[in-house]
Amino acid sequence: MVSLSGRAGVLHMDEGWVMQQAAPDELEQIGRLARSQNVLPMLYTQTPSGPLNAGLKNFTSRGAIGHISDEFEARAGMSLFGAENDELVSRVTEKEYLSGGSGVNWNSLKALWSTEPSGKRTLLRPAVFFHSDLKNSIAPVEVWIPQSFLDLASTNPEDVRRREAKRALHGTLAR
């Protein structure tokens, strides 16, 4: 925070639970000082009850929440945005398929896929996140991630082998 102070910086903190356990007082101080220092702290977590229980709700100015299967955590996430609404919580926890396998559930926030008999999957709709802005207005936002990024980020062993083979080929050609 100090090095970003006055520079319109953004401080990204992944695995927010680590900060909550290791330095809860620091998180509160970041919440109190961020605006005056012109820094935007961003905390990423899979358990929104953590920041809520840590008293960070008053410092939450905006956020995004995707699918969470645990209703308790979904309610905690929506509470951080001041949107404790049963309908929105229901959307956050909806499964991607209708009961009995009767089709995709368009109310789900998860990415929706169709699977052909050959096993090939086709994306019908990407994942959706509810975004809360500075005025606590909630809007659904589709998150399109380019295939080129997915190819680079995949940890699937087959994809990793393919990337490494491609790098080795390019390294050989460059010599």
Secondary structure as GFF3:
##gff-version 3
##sequence-region A 1 175
A	DSSP	beta_strand	9	13	.	.	.	ID=ss1
A	DSSP	alpha_helix	16	22	.	.	.	ID=ss2
A	DSSP	alpha_helix	24	37	.	.	.	ID=ss3
A	DSSP	beta_strand	39	43	.	.	.	ID=ss4
A	DSSP	alpha_helix	49	53	.	.	.	ID=ss5
A	DSSP	three_ten_helix	57	59	.	.	.	ID=ss6
A	DSSP	beta_strand	63	65	.	.	.	ID=ss7
A	DSSP	alpha_helix	71	80	.	.	.	ID=ss8
A	DSSP	alpha_helix	86	93	.	.	.	ID=ss9
A	DSSP	three_ten_helix	99	101	.	.	.	ID=ss10
A	DSSP	beta_strand	112	115	.	.	.	ID=ss11
A	DSSP	beta_strand	121	125	.	.	.	ID=ss12
A	DSSP	beta_strand	128	132	.	.	.	ID=ss13
A	DSSP	beta_strand	138	142	.	.	.	ID=ss14
A	DSSP	alpha_helix	147	153	.	.	.	ID=ss15
A	DSSP	alpha_helix	157	174	.	.	.	ID=ss16
###
